[in-house]
Amino acid sequence: MNAASSATTTRGTRTAARVAGAVKVYGAGDTAVRALDGIDVTFPAGRFTAIMGPSGSGKSTLMHCAAGLDTLTSGAAFIGDTELGTLDDRRLTLLRRDRVGFVFQVFNLVPTLTVAENITLPMDLAGRGRGRGRGGEGGSDGSSDPWIDALVDVVGLRDRLRHRPAELSGGQQQRVAVARAFAGRPDVVFADEPTGNLDSRSGEEVLNLLGRAVRQMDRTVVMVTHDPVAAAHADEVVFLADGRLVDHMESPTADRVLDRLKAFDNGSDARSDGRRDSRSAGGSDGRFGSGFGSEGVMP
Amino acid sequence: MNASVRISVSSLRAHKRRFAGTFLAVLLGVAFLAGTLVMGDTLRASFDTMFGDATSGTDAVVRSADTITTPGESQGVRAPVGAGLVAVVGKTPGVAAAAPDIQGAAQLVGADGEPIGGQGPPTLAGNWIDDPELNAYRLAEGRAPAKSGEVVVNRGAAEQGDLRIGDTTTLRTPDPVEVTIVGLATFGGEDGMAQVTFTGMTRPDAEKYLTAKPGEAASILVRAGPGIDQRELVDALTPVLPEGVEAITGQELAEENTEMISGQFLTLFTTFLLVFSGVALLVATFSIHNTFAIVVAQRTRENALLRALGASRRQVTASTLVEAGVVAVVASAAGLAAGIGIAAGLQALFPAIGFPFPEGDLVISALSMVLPLAVGVVVCLGSALLPAVRAGRTAPLAALRETSVDRSGASRARAVVGTGLAALAVAVTLTGVVSPSLWLAGGGAVLALAAFVVLGPVAATTAVRVLGAPLDRLRGVTGALAARNALRSPRRTAATASALMIGVAVVSLFTVFGASLKATMDQTVSRSFAGDVVVSTPSFGAGGSGLSPALAGAVADRPEVDTAVGLGRGVAEVDGSGRALTVTDPVGLERTFDLGDVRGSMRALGADGIAVTEQEADKQDLEVGDTTRLAFTDGTTETFTVRAVYGRSELAGEYVITREAWAPHRTQDSDTVVAVSFKDGVDASEGRAAVEKVARAYGNPEVQTRDEYARSSAGAIDMMLTLVYALLALAVLIALLGITNTLTLAVHERTRELGLLRAVGQTRSQVRAMVRWESVLVAAFGTVGGLALGGFLGWVLVKASDGASNSAFAFALPPAQLPVVAGVGLAAGLFAGLRPAGRAARLNVLKAIATE
């Protein structure tokens, strides 16, 4: 857990989510694929963390397992202090509903519900928020909760509350998804390529929203992306390759991230990148453990 | 293999499950149809064989030539022949033996004191013919009756009544006769002629109890001498027979008997079943259409890609049709096999439940193979035609667009056409009710059905909103989602609901009509019957033997009783067509029944007077004092003077004749009912007890109050309704399959959305509830529509029947049954939703959100 705790230096000691010794194997026998090959990582509260890596590096799998959408083959995943492996499907669902927010790449919204209803969906599913007595169109103003009211203003969709998702642009839809993700004040919001389907301007808006949520509202965001520009919005970036955590970068910029990624493409290890902010979390594995010294490198 | 076919086959292979519902719907419909046809043919052939065997020894039959058949009756009444003719026939050259065949109605009482049979098939008695060749029954055990009081009964009847050789029981002829069973008989190798009971007595007994006058027989059975064929025998007999008496060959007799069962009973039976398989197939049409419509919609992109790559419209349409064709052929073939299996199963099952199904192989005619196959294929292809054409019209550009499954069904054109149809339907129906014409009313009913189907998608939006409103409130977002999902494609929701709607409509039509018939009977009895109790035998159809004509007199002798009048039944031809006569004491009749306005007097009909209802009098252009001629079965024609014209015919019948006038023409004497009114001041239960005491000596018929009488008259309706419900269960089942199928496809279509909902915290049970409620909503829509349509059609049928017949029909909505129908519809929806709901809940969240 050394590496994990070391990632929480900048702010407090609160941990929003973490995985320890995470191994995920798909298939069996000869066709078995180790999507996660022993990962320890901590996502500190109040931080915006990006997970990067080439296709097939396991970044989406890591997010799914950390968020309780998927289960680990071995190792443990925690949201706060709750170990996900101990939960049955129902309790896992309730945990996702109450303590985790999601923004997916596409298809984030239920087409039959209005914008307001989509935003309050997790709370409505819990029977909270608008309350059972006011389902349907009647409760779609979504303004009963000042937090949600504020969220609606932050994402700038006040005049769209009664619209259906089909009437919104892709960027607007993602903004609704962001509002939905934060609506229940979750411990952590997981975003899976949230800008993957957007043009750069809409993408920028969505990323700014995520950033503001973390910095101004003290929320926690974990984002999977392959876009260095997107990753640059994060407070820190962790790099995955072949199911292992290979690098870590604080206060990233698009250029630095891009360079780091190029290093993967060149087949060489991250060593060549002198500007890196590397505190490897792969300590449990000898191969990378020696590669990225376990003692901190200066920012 | 050309491209279209290859595409369809690979698509079928890939999506077998999608067509499971269609497959089952076609299979069930075809199986019902094939089963009905095969069973009908098999029964017919078996009866042929049975009658052939039973009468094989009879070469000719001598009997009266004429019959009188009253409307609504299958079998005419034939006058007896003189038994003296037996000697004449016996002496005719070529005749080896001749025996009189005396027949009448007589009901055996079983060991438990309850009468045997009587609920439909005839309960017969006759003389036991000693010549085994001429006797249709064979002695299986014991011996033939030798002295008065000894009888042989068919084995089926004996088993039913738990009677054994040596037992003594009562035979209602209708006068109760003490009989001892000395032998058991079989008919054509079976335990009986279907469910007909037969009691064979000595000839003197038969003459005494079954004929009006001794020396009469229903017919004379003749056996030919060696080397003489049936035709030659008849030719030899004809010259010696008096006028009005004919001879027919044994072959012809067997054919007549077979015709009586297969031509009337079996045809009715199969027609009835065919109607219901038609309903089932109609319902199936909707389910199948819906499946293909959804599949085509889901495949828009795929089809567009094919079009973009250069497939012609025709090729895309053809590939969908080929797919439908393959499903149709396979399902129809399976249905045919299942139908034959059902027929074979019933053949094995019938004897087990006491219905002697004549032995013999299953008869599978070319028609019963080809027709179900053809119907199955046509229904399936026909239902898939529109979706296939729509598939062909897919624009190549649709490949590039987001798939939009949702098509609005509530177009303005649809609303206009539907409203027009509905208006036309109401207009035609009302004209049919007013005019009155059953044909117009029926046409209007079909139009109404069409209007409902066309308007379905338009109504779906509003209906689901209204029906779903409480759901939204009670079930929160899960309920709201269910309602919105049901609203997504009004056309799809409507088509799914339409199938159930038709099923429910037919159920409620019959329920309403049945309730109305009961109300009518109730009203008739309470309006026309002015007495206190009624004595009758519980039976209907050709069963039972009625009441002893002496009963009315015996009851009347009781001090508690003011009037007891027996109503017998006779037939005569008036103006060339058969009419039922009510044989009774007109004075007593007037006192116990409300005859409405009476012109003339019922008191003085005498031996040459009749009374007629006003309606019949108008029809025949008769007035009090006019004369009319009645031709009786014995060949005589007499002139009667109309002495009274009365208003109400419901219980009294159309013609009333005195016993003395009827006596010369009578056959077996019996009353169908004895109406009793008590003296003033006699306590109802006291009076009833007195009547019951008398009745006990006359075979213990049932004594009922007015209400009980009305209710028991309605018993047959309940039995019929039960049968109808059982048959409609198949249609409802097919409708359910349709709902299940639509929902399964919808769940498949919404995989991503379900995944999203699960990811953001919808629990499995919430997913399940959401799908289930959607199913219930669709079912509720169909049920409500069906209740409305069925109720309306029931009303139309009642009103049209009211206008078209003499008796007044009352319209009644059954207060208990309709809510039950509604409940069953909703429960059905819940049930139909179980599987898709389970499937939706089992979806793997990750896979669902990863689905392309």
HADDOCK unambig.tbl for C-alpha pairs under 7 A between the chains (distance, minus, plus):
assign (segid A and resid 69 and name CA) (segid B and resid 759 and name CA) 6.83 0.50 0.50
assign (segid A and resid 69 and name CA) (segid B and resid 845 and name CA) 6.83 0.50 0.50
assign (segid A and resid 69 and name CA) (segid B and resid 846 and name CA) 6.44 0.50 0.50
assign (segid A and resid 70 and name CA) (segid B and resid 846 and name CA) 6.92 0.50 0.50
assign (segid A and resid 90 and name CA) (segid B and resid 763 and name CA) 6.17 0.50 0.50
assign (segid A and resid 93 and name CA) (segid B and resid 761 and name CA) 5.06 0.50 0.50
assign (segid A and resid 93 and name CA) (segid B and resid 762 and name CA) 6.78 0.50 0.50
assign (segid A and resid 93 and name CA) (segid B and resid 763 and name CA) 5.81 0.50 0.50
assign (segid A and resid 94 and name CA) (segid B and resid 761 and name CA) 5.79 0.50 0.50
assign (segid A and resid 96 and name CA) (segid B and resid 759 and name CA) 6.89 0.50 0.50
assign (segid A and resid 96 and name CA) (segid B and resid 760 and name CA) 6.11 0.50 0.50
assign (segid A and resid 96 and name CA) (segid B and resid 761 and name CA) 5.44 0.50 0.50
assign (segid A and resid 97 and name CA) (segid B and resid 760 and name CA) 5.27 0.50 0.50
assign (segid A and resid 97 and name CA) (segid B and resid 761 and name CA) 3.79 0.50 0.50
assign (segid A and resid 101 and name CA) (segid B and resid 760 and name CA) 6.95 0.50 0.50
assign (segid A and resid 102 and name CA) (segid B and resid 760 and name CA) 6.78 0.50 0.50
assign (segid A and resid 108 and name CA) (segid B and resid 756 and name CA) 6.73 0.50 0.50
assign (segid A and resid 110 and name CA) (segid B and resid 753 and name CA) 6.15 0.50 0.50
assign (segid A and resid 112 and name CA) (segid B and resid 484 and name CA) 5.95 0.50 0.50
assign (segid A and resid 112 and name CA) (segid B and resid 485 and name CA) 6.94 0.50 0.50
assign (segid A and resid 122 and name CA) (segid B and resid 760 and name CA) 5.93 0.50 0.50
assign (segid A and resid 122 and name CA) (segid B and resid 761 and name CA) 5.96 0.50 0.50
assign (segid A and resid 124 and name CA) (segid B and resid 477 and name CA) 5.85 0.50 0.50
assign (segid A and resid 125 and name CA) (segid B and resid 477 and name CA) 6.19 0.50 0.50
assign (segid A and resid 125 and name CA) (segid B and resid 761 and name CA) 6.98 0.50 0.50
assign (segid A and resid 125 and name CA) (segid B and resid 762 and name CA) 6.09 0.50 0.50
assign (segid A and resid 132 and name CA) (segid B and resid 473 and name CA) 6.73 0.50 0.50
assign (segid A and resid 132 and name CA) (segid B and resid 476 and name CA) 4.86 0.50 0.50
assign (segid A and resid 133 and name CA) (segid B and resid 473 and name CA) 5.50 0.50 0.50
assign (segid A and resid 133 and name CA) (segid B and resid 476 and name CA) 7.00 0.50 0.50
assign (segid A and resid 134 and name CA) (segid B and resid 473 and name CA) 6.63 0.50 0.50
assign (segid A and resid 135 and name CA) (segid B and resid 472 and name CA) 5.81 0.50 0.50
assign (segid A and resid 135 and name CA) (segid B and resid 473 and name CA) 6.13 0.50 0.50
assign (segid A and resid 135 and name CA) (segid B and resid 476 and name CA) 5.16 0.50 0.50
assign (segid A and resid 135 and name CA) (segid B and resid 477 and name CA) 5.86 0.50 0.50
assign (segid A and resid 135 and name CA) (segid B and resid 480 and name CA) 6.68 0.50 0.50
assign (segid A and resid 136 and name CA) (segid B and resid 472 and name CA) 6.33 0.50 0.50
assign (segid A and resid 136 and name CA) (segid B and resid 480 and name CA) 5.69 0.50 0.50
